[in-house]
Amino acid sequence: MCKHILNAQVSIRAPCCKQWYDCSECHTEAQTHPLAKTTEMAFICKKCKKAFRKDMSMYEESDEYCPHCDNHYVIDAKTPHAVVGVQGEDARVDARMLKDDRVKQIHQRSIFDDDDFSDKIG
């Protein structure tokens, strides 16, 4: 499972060390040597678990699919990114952070409400 590309459809065999990786960053983290470049690449489809080769010098649009199961493996990569979220207590214990929009909220009076105190504030 690749932590760099969340929706990786194939594993790629590195031509330099003959090991399988989900992406080039996984190879960089695991090995000390740089990734060798080649025109013929070996893949393993993660859907049907079968290996196949592609010549990248004559790559066509039809080569974006696994030859065994027609899985479309050339797709936009989904990379993990940080998400800002609200942390609080468990909602089952303390539900003050939850707001139900179906229930009419009770209006709290405030000194900043100008309709009640318009004559009293300067």
Secondary structure, DSSP 8 states (H G I E B T S, - for coil): --SS-TT--EEEE-TTT--EESSHHHHHHH-SS-----SEEEEEETTT--EEEEEGGG--GGGGB-TTT--B----------------S-TTT--TT---TTS-------TT-TTTSTTT--
